[in-house]
Amino acid sequence: MSSPDLFVPSRRTLLRSIAVTGLGLPLAACFRPLYGPTASGERLDDVMAAIDVAAIAVSQPSYDRAGHYLRNELIFALNGSGQPRPKRYRLAVTYDQRVQAAIINTVTGRAETANMTGDVSYTLTHLADDKAVTSGKATGHISYDRSQQRFATVRAARDAEIRLAKVLSDQLRTRLATALATRA
């Protein structure tokens, strides 16, 4: 067998590719790019910029800082232009956080790493008629190292809160975009 024979598809392979193409063509019209025009014809970026992010409700007062980070990340993710836009929607978010020690040093008895988990419940409402457009829950996980130095551990936990806020805001932005892209 010579090398050009390796590139000749068999009859079975050719029939499979024709069948897959034949089945896929009718579905091609069902797919629409997420960040293209919405069902109403508006740009999705303009619709996303019309969302007002309310103050984040936190489950415990010690999570106020994390709620602040999350709100700032959401505002930037939805309207990164910095230009004020008229608001048509309001996003209400509740936030809960927990930290679990993942690895414990057997000699010192201290936790060497920790996993931070953030849970978000959100509701997007239309301001004109006060009806809910979409709602749901999102969860994010971040791990960080703990040190014997107290300041280093505190700073690592704060950095983990910031990273967790970014992860959650990205999830919420994608979920809101999918809900608003199909809304007429």
HUFENPE-V296225 format. One record per residue. N is the residue number from 1. RES is the residue in one small letter. OMEGA is omega in whole degrees, -180 to 180 (999 if undefined). Layout:
n-><N N>
res-><RES RES>
omega-><OMEGA OMEGA>
This chain:
n-><1 2 3 4 5 6 7 8 9 10 11 12 13 14 15 16 17 18 19 20 21 22 23 24 25 26 27 28 29 30 31 32 33 34 35 36 37 38 39 40 41 42 43 44 45 46 47 48 49 50 51 52 53 54 55 56 57 58 59 60 61 62 63 64 65 66 67 68 69 70 71 72 73 74 75 76 77 78 79 80 81 82 83 84 85 86 87 88 89 90 91 92 93 94 95 96 97 98 99 100 101 102 103 104 105 106 107 108 109 110 111 112 113 114 115 116 117 118 119 120 121 122 123 124 125 126 127 128 129 130 131 132 133 134 135 136 137 138 139 140 141 142 143 144 145 146 147 148 149 150 151 152 153 154 155 156 157 158 159 160 161 162 163 164 165 166 167 168 169 170 171 172 173 174 175 176 177 178 179 180 181 182 183 184>
res-><m s s p d l f v p s r r t l l r s i a v t g l g l p l a a c f r p l y g p t a s g e r l d d v m a a i d v a a i a v s q p s y d r a g h y l r n e l i f a l n g s g q p r p k r y r l a v t y d q r v q a a i i n t v t g r a e t a n m t g d v s y t l t h l a d d k a v t s g k a t g h i s y d r s q q r f a t v r a a r d a e i r l a k v l s d q l r t r l a t a l a t r a>
omega-><-180 -176 177 179 -180 -175 178 -179 177 -179 -179 178 180 178 177 -178 176 180 180 178 179 178 -176 -178 178 -180 -176 -180 -179 -175 180 179 -176 -175 172 177 179 179 178 179 178 173 -179 178 179 179 180 179 179 179 175 -179 179 177 -177 175 -179 -177 179 -179 -179 179 -179 -180 178 176 177 178 -178 180 179 179 178 179 179 -179 -178 -179 -178 -177 -178 179 177 -180 175 -175 177 -177 174 179 176 -175 169 -172 174 -176 174 -179 178 177 -177 -177 180 176 -177 -179 -176 -178 -180 176 180 175 178 175 178 -180 177 178 -178 169 -176 175 176 -179 176 -176 -176 -177 178 176 179 177 179 175 180 -180 177 -180 176 -179 177 175 177 -179 174 -177 174 177 -173 -179 180 179 179 -180 178 178 179 177 178 176 180 178 178 177 179 179 -179 179 176 178 -179 179 179 -180 178 179 180 179 -176 -179 -178 -179 -179 999>
